Amino acid sequence: MDRHSPALPECVRASLEAYFATLGETEPANLHDMLVRAVEKPLLEVVMARARGNQSRAAQWLGLNRNTLRKKLLEHGLLDR
């Protein structure tokens, strides 16, 4: 990674701070699930593209079982049934 590029945790932190700023006095709900779903889909899209659609390779890179990867791809509409 380029030393001038912000690290992933810094990007997440900045995004969360911006999100909380838009809430004002409203309390968030289901924040963990919202964040995981927001990050998981682009993660799967990028990894699948880098793995050229090879689910076994993508699952290995992600540290997932291939069946778990398939389930997540289906959940995010990234795979036809």
Contact map, one row per residue, 1 for C-alpha under 8 A:
111010000000000000000000000000000000000000000000000000000000000000000000000000000
111110000000000000000000000000000000000000000000000000000000000000000000000000000
111111000000000000000000000000000000000000000000000000000000000000000000000000000
011111000000000000000000000000000000000000000000000000000000000000000000000000000
111111100000000000000000000000000000000000000000000000000000000000000000000000000
001111110110000000000000000000000000000000000000000000000000000000000000000000000
000011111110000000000000000000000000000000000000000000000000000000000000000000000
000001111111000000000000000000000000000000000000000000000000000000000000000000000
000000111111100000000000000000000000000000000000000000000000000000000000000000000
000001111111110000000000000000000000000000000000000000000000000000000000000000000
000001111111111000000000000000000000000000000000000000000000000000000000000000000
000000011111111100000000000000000000000000000000000000000000000000000000000000000
000000001111111110000000000000000000000000000000000000000000000000000000000000000
000000000111111111000000000000000000000000000000000000000000000000000000000000000
000000000011111111100000000000000000000000000000000000000000000000000000000000000
000000000001111111110000000000000000000000000000000000000000000000000000000000000
000000000000111111111000000000000000000000000000000000000000000000000000000000000
000000000000011111111100000000000000000000000000000000000000000000000000000000000
000000000000001111111110000000000000000000000000000000000000000000000000000000000
000000000000000111111111000000000000000000000000000000000000000000000000000000000
000000000000000011111111000000000000000000000000000000000000000000000000000000000
000000000000000001111111000000000000000000000000000000000000000000000000000000000
000000000000000000111111111100000000000000000000000000000000000000000000000000000
000000000000000000011111110000000000000000000000000000000000000000000000000000000
000000000000000000000011111000000000000000000000000000000000000000000000000000000
000000000000000000000011111100000000000000000000000000000000000000000000000000000
000000000000000000000010111110000000000000000000000000000000000000000000000000000
000000000000000000000010011111100000000000000000000000000000000000000000000000000
000000000000000000000000001111100000000000000000000000000000000000000000000000000
000000000000000000000000000111111100000000000000000000000000000000000000000000000
000000000000000000000000000111111110000000000000000000000000000000000000000000000
000000000000000000000000000001111111000000000000000000000000000000000000000000000
000000000000000000000000000001111111100000000000000000000000000000000000000000000
000000000000000000000000000001111111110000000000000000000000000000000000000000000
000000000000000000000000000000111111111000000000000000000000000000000000000000000
000000000000000000000000000000011111111100000000000000000000000000000000000000000
000000000000000000000000000000001111111110000000000000000000000000000000000000000
000000000000000000000000000000000111111111000000000000000000000000000000000000000
000000000000000000000000000000000011111111100000000000000000000000000000000000000
000000000000000000000000000000000001111111110000000000000000000000000000000000000
000000000000000000000000000000000000111111111000000000000000000000000000000100000
000000000000000000000000000000000000011111111100000000000000000000000000000000000
000000000000000000000000000000000000001111111110000000000000000000000000000000000
000000000000000000000000000000000000000111111111000000000000000000000000100000000
000000000000000000000000000000000000000011111111100000000000000000000000000001000
000000000000000000000000000000000000000001111111110000000000000000000000000000000
000000000000000000000000000000000000000000111111111000000100100000000000000000000
000000000000000000000000000000000000000000011111111111100100000000000000000000000
000000000000000000000000000000000000000000001111111110000000000000000000000000000
000000000000000000000000000000000000000000000111111110000000000000000000000000000
000000000000000000000000000000000000000000000011111111101100000000000000000000000
000000000000000000000000000000000000000000000001111111000000000000000000000000000
000000000000000000000000000000000000000000000001111111100100000000000000000000000
000000000000000000000000000000000000000000000001001111111100000000000000000000000
000000000000000000000000000000000000000000000001001011111110000001001100000000000
000000000000000000000000000000000000000000000000000001111111000001000000000000000
000000000000000000000000000000000000000000000000001001111111100000000000000000000
000000000000000000000000000000000000000000000011001011111111110000000000000000000
000000000000000000000000000000000000000000000000000000111111111111001000000000000
000000000000000000000000000000000000000000000000000000011111111111000000000000000
000000000000000000000000000000000000000000000010000000001111111100000000000000000
000000000000000000000000000000000000000000000000000000000111111100000000000000000
000000000000000000000000000000000000000000000000000000000011111110000000000000000
000000000000000000000000000000000000000000000000000000000011111111011000000000000
000000000000000000000000000000000000000000000000000000000011001111111000000000000
000000000000000000000000000000000000000000000000000000110011000111111100000000000
000000000000000000000000000000000000000000000000000000000000000011111110000000000
000000000000000000000000000000000000000000000000000000000000000111111111000000000
000000000000000000000000000000000000000000000000000000100010000111111111100000000
000000000000000000000000000000000000000000000000000000100000000001111111110000100
000000000000000000000000000000000000000000000000000000000000000000111111111000000
000000000000000000000000000000000000000000000000000000000000000000011111111100000
000000000000000000000000000000000000000000010000000000000000000000001111111111100
000000000000000000000000000000000000000000000000000000000000000000000111111111111
000000000000000000000000000000000000000000000000000000000000000000000011111111000
000000000000000000000000000000000000000010000000000000000000000000000001111111100
000000000000000000000000000000000000000000000000000000000000000000000000111111110
000000000000000000000000000000000000000000001000000000000000000000000000111111110
000000000000000000000000000000000000000000000000000000000000000000000100110111111
000000000000000000000000000000000000000000000000000000000000000000000000010011111
000000000000000000000000000000000000000000000000000000000000000000000000010000111
